[in-house]
């Protein structure tokens, strides 16, 4: 059982409840990553967090509601991280460096991060009612990536060679796939692999865009 966190100032009732809820979510995230959603009981979650069943049911109707809350919490955090990287970067190259630093930080707990993410995916895929929530989560992440790509193309003065939403889907899928490969076989990749691939894609797409624009220009000139 974890030791209770010492609070040096008196919390309001609302603050105390929010703290309890946050610690229960953190406890569930740790256990879900270790033993799966189905393999984790409410009793294990409260014991790991240092609370009682009463504290749990004072915040959640049951484990299903907790899973929904955890999904939303992680979605909001990941989206906020992506938006912060893009908004704080003055150029696409700066955004790439922010992304590189983020991946290096995440690499320290990549296995548990990926295990939890996969567990939440599986839980949602087995419940058709949750599919719209999972789809919205992914859509918001791709939208943030699309915004960063648009910034990169604009900085290079080219028009994307394909709808930027499609390119964002490619980047998002590669990030997921390469993260799995990194966790399964860390010797075959580095913490920078995902970002290196994104840079390579941007260079390739930019070259393709310029080639396409050049051909279009040549066609216009030869057909006045």
C-alpha positions, -999 to 999 in steps of 0.1 A, spaced: 0 0 0 13 35 -8 20 59 20 -5 87 21 7 121 8 12 146 36 -7 178 31 7 208 50 -22 231 44 -58 226 52 -78 216 21 -114 226 14 -138 198 10 -138 202 -28 -100 202 -29 -99 171 -8 -123 153 -31 -103 164 -62 -71 151 -46 -88 118 -37 -101 114 -73 -67 122 -88 -49 97 -66 -75 70 -74 -70 76 -111 -33 75 -107 -36 42 -88 -58 27 -114 -35 38 -142 -6 20 -125 -25 -12 -119 -41 -12 -154 -6 -10 -169 7 -38 -148 -22 -63 -148 -49 -50 -172 -83 -34 -167 -101 -67 -164 -74 -80 -140 -77 -51 -116 -104 -48 -90 -118 -18 -72 -104 -33 -39 -69 -33 -55 -73 3 -67 -83 17 -33 -57 -3 -14 -29 8 -38 -41 44 -33 -45 42 4 -82 48 5 -114 29 13 -142 16 -10 -163 44 3 -139 70 -10 -139 52 -44 -177 52 -47 -179 87 -35 -161 97 -67 -171 70 -92 -202 48 -97 -179 19 -106 -148 8 -125 -164 16 -158 -169 52 -149 -133 54 -137 -121 40 -170 -140 67 -188 -126 94 -165 -91 80 -171 -95 80 -209 -107 116 -208 -79 127 -184 -52 111 -206 -67 125 -238 -67 161 -223 -32 158 -211 -18 144 -243 -36 170 -264 -24 198 -241 12 185 -245 9 185 -283 -7 220 -283 19 234 -260 47 221 -283 32 237 -314 22 269 -298 55 276 -280 75 269 -311 82 298 -334 92 276 -363 85 240 -374 122 232 -366 117 244 -330 85 222 -328 106 192 -339 131 199 -311 102 201 -286 89 168 -299 123 153 -296 126 163 -260 91 150 -253 99 116 -267 131 114 -247 112 121 -215 85 96 -224 111 69 -232 118 65 -195 84 50 -189 74 40 -225 65 4 -216 40 13 -189 27 43 -210 21 20 -239 6 -8 -218 -19 15 -203 -28 31 -236 -33 -4 -251 -54 -15 -222 -77 15 -226 -79 9 -264 -89 -27 -258 -115 -18 -232 -130 7 -256 -129 -17 -286 -148 -43 -266 -175 -18 -258 -191 -3 -290 -205 25 -269 -170 38 -262 -158 38 -298 -170 74 -305 -150 85 -274 -119 67 -286 -124 81 -322 -128 116 -308 -96 113 -288 -76 102 -318 -92 129 -340 -82 157 -316 -46 144 -315 -45 143 -353 -59 178 -356 -31 191 -334 -5 173 -355 -21 187 -387 -18 222 -373 20 216 -368 24 202 -403 6 232 -418 30 254 -399 59 235 -413 47 237 -449 39 274 -446 75 280 -433 88 263 -464 65 282 -487 49 251 -502 14 237 -505 10 203 -489 12 175 -516 -19 159 -500 -46 169 -476 -29 178 -444 -54 157 -424 -42 126 -443 -5 135 -437 -13 139 -400 -29 105 -399 3 90 -414 24 107 -387 1 97 -359 0 60 -371 38 59 -375 42 73 -340 20 46 -326 37 18 -346 73 30 -339 65 33 -302 54 -3 -301 85 -14 -319 106 6 -295 90 -11 -265 93 -46 -280 128 -42 -294 146 -12 -279 180 -22 -293 166 -17 -329 157 20 -324 165 51 -304 146 77 -285 149 99 -316 136 74 -341 100 88 -343 112 124 -347 139 114 -373 111 97 -393 89 128 -390 117 150 -402 124 126 -431 87 127 -441 86 165 -440 116 167 -462 101 142 -487 67 159 -487 83 193 -492 104 180 -521 73 164 -536 53 196 -532 81 217 -549 84 192 -577 46 192 -583 45 230 -582 75 232 -606 57 209 -631 25 229 -628 45 260 -635 62 245 -665 28 233 -679 14 268 -676 44 284 -694 43 259 -723 5 262 -727 -2 300 -727 
